[in-house]
Amino acid sequence: MNHPNDILGDDAVLSLRGVSKKIGGKKIVDQLSFDVHEGEVVGLLGPNGAGKTTTIRMIAGLIQMSEGDVFVRGSSIRHEWKKAIRHIGAIIENPEFYPYMTGYDNLKQYQRMNEWISNDRIDEVVRLVGLEQAMKKKVKAYSLGMRQRLGIAQALLHQPSVLILDEPTNGLDPAGIREMRDYLKTIAREEGISILVSSHLLLEMEQLCSRVVVIQDGKLVTVRSIGENNAPSNEEKNFVRVMFRVGRLEEAKNVLDSQEKADIVQVAEEQSELLVALRYKDIPDIVAALGAARIPIYQVTEIKQSLEDEFLKWTGGNRIA
Ligand SMILES: Nc1ncnc2c1ncn2[C@@H]1O[C@H](COP(=O)(O)OP(=O)(O)OP(=O)(O)O)[C@@H](O)[C@H]1O
């Protein structure tokens, strides 16, 4: 393995390099490599059984890797565990609290084991997760969402560089999911912390993350920026899908059929629309060919594939949202 400084991007807070986990001869996680950068919220997305929990447990140093390594701020989880792990805050399973103690006393209990954590820091993390009003209540009276947020507060106490959460919205109702999403975004922004969060829900990831790392059967499928779909595909060589709304649909089809550069993907007769796959640079030629045949053109629109369409393609049709 190279020295981490040779392989880490400048601002990579967390880097996985060829991480694998073998159990009973089966590779549950297979050669995973990806980075999480400063202040980013990254989603680890995959269908049930894809290997998300196993990956997260390896990152947090809870189980050993079979191959590869994880670097946190350049320190190896394998070789410099203590140094690496202090940059990580994690909630892997449901966080355990003393139910008959108040939220505040639970955090004070944690502080007793980590004496350098200040009272001010406790107040700060409580504010970050919006539990100021609930601090004097016993944890047994907390909702699941409040317990999760108390868990996040505790994980933030030691000012980690990266927060790792395994399916933090599991079991929450829609309002709780939304609340959790808002808190996580605030935490990333205000603490400047990176967040890696796993989920099998694409929609949830699209709303929370700036990038998603998609895995299936333990393997990396793709890494995608959210919002990439909205960027213009103005690279000349790129294939795009363009919807032409035209008059005289049948004639327009014949013109396009005669063009090698364009493939008709779909015809919507009622709307008088043709969905055509072609290269970006060929759009003017196709418009000119339609114009030369005196076909009225009312609209030319690029049609983006949604991330969901893409996800279905990557994972072979396993719908996950
Ligand atoms: N200790 C183990 N022994 C044997 N197989 C295991 C073990 N831990 C996980 N697996 C298997 O490895 C695969 C990946 O499991 P993992 O829990 O990491 O997936 P996941 O993506 O988190 O799924 P889910 O969303 O269902 O929790 C599954 O097929 C699981 O059955």
PDBQT file of the ligand as one rigid body, heavy atoms in Angstrom, charges set to zero:
ROOT
HETATM    1  N1  LIG A 401     -21.194 -11.946  10.010  1.00  0.00    +0.000 N 
HETATM    2  C1  LIG A 401     -21.699 -12.312   8.840  1.00  0.00    +0.000 A 
HETATM    3  N2  LIG A 401     -21.649 -13.598   8.431  1.00  0.00    +0.000 NA
HETATM    4  C2  LIG A 401     -22.146 -13.964   7.238  1.00  0.00    +0.000 A 
HETATM    5  N3  LIG A 401     -22.716 -13.125   6.354  1.00  0.00    +0.000 NA
HETATM    6  C3  LIG A 401     -22.805 -11.845   6.702  1.00  0.00    +0.000 A 
HETATM    7  C4  LIG A 401     -22.296 -11.366   7.950  1.00  0.00    +0.000 A 
HETATM    8  N4  LIG A 401     -22.518 -10.036   8.011  1.00  0.00    +0.000 NA
HETATM    9  C5  LIG A 401     -23.138  -9.704   6.848  1.00  0.00    +0.000 A 
HETATM   10  N5  LIG A 401     -23.327 -10.795   6.074  1.00  0.00    +0.000 N 
HETATM   11  C6  LIG A 401     -23.930 -10.807   4.721  1.00  0.00    +0.000 C 
HETATM   12  O1  LIG A 401     -23.267  -9.849   3.924  1.00  0.00    +0.000 OA
HETATM   13  C7  LIG A 401     -24.169  -9.154   3.079  1.00  0.00    +0.000 C 
HETATM   14  C8  LIG A 401     -24.054  -7.670   3.328  1.00  0.00    +0.000 C 
HETATM   15  O2  LIG A 401     -24.582  -7.354   4.604  1.00  0.00    +0.000 OA
HETATM   16  P1  LIG A 401     -24.721  -5.874   5.171  1.00  0.00    +0.000 P 
HETATM   17  O3  LIG A 401     -25.496  -5.941   6.443  1.00  0.00    +0.000 OA
HETATM   18  O4  LIG A 401     -23.399  -5.232   5.193  1.00  0.00    +0.000 OA
HETATM   19  O5  LIG A 401     -25.587  -5.219   4.022  1.00  0.00    +0.000 OA
HETATM   20  P2  LIG A 401     -26.424  -3.876   4.041  1.00  0.00    +0.000 P 
HETATM   21  O6  LIG A 401     -26.206  -3.235   2.733  1.00  0.00    +0.000 OA
HETATM   22  O7  LIG A 401     -26.127  -3.100   5.266  1.00  0.00    +0.000 OA
HETATM   23  O8  LIG A 401     -27.899  -4.414   4.087  1.00  0.00    +0.000 OA
HETATM   24  P3  LIG A 401     -29.167  -3.924   4.951  1.00  0.00    +0.000 P 
HETATM   25  O9  LIG A 401     -29.619  -2.651   4.308  1.00  0.00    +0.000 OA
HETATM   26  O10 LIG A 401     -30.127  -5.057   4.726  1.00  0.00    +0.000 OA
HETATM   27  O11 LIG A 401     -28.707  -3.778   6.356  1.00  0.00    +0.000 OA
HETATM   28  C9  LIG A 401     -25.536  -9.731   3.359  1.00  0.00    +0.000 C 
HETATM   29  O12 LIG A 401     -25.802 -10.689   2.385  1.00  0.00    +0.000 OA
HETATM   30  C10 LIG A 401     -25.386 -10.350   4.730  1.00  0.00    +0.000 C 
HETATM   31  O13 LIG A 401     -26.261 -11.444   4.862  1.00  0.00    +0.000 OA
ENDROOT
TORSDOF 0
